[in-house]
Amino acid sequence: MRTTVVGIFLLIVMITSRFYIQAVGASSTIYIRADGSIDPPAAPISSSDNITYTLTGNIAEPVVIERSNIIVDGDG
């Protein structure tokens, strides 16, 4: 009886948990928005004047630039 209850419980957990499991993306797109902001904010890109953007780390994600008249500096 106890084994049956545990088995049913595990079956219910397995069936319902598949709806909460999401695939982990290896990367996401980085945006330099038209207003000069960087999205996501934790991206390895910095700017003090919203004109010159410096890459501060390795970037494997695509970068979409929506802002005009800027400089993108790879920092070597």
ABEGO torsion letter per residue (X at the ends): XAAAAAAAAAAAAAAAAAAABBBBBABBBBBBBAAGBBOBAABBBBBAAGABBBBABBBABBBBBABBGBBBBAGX
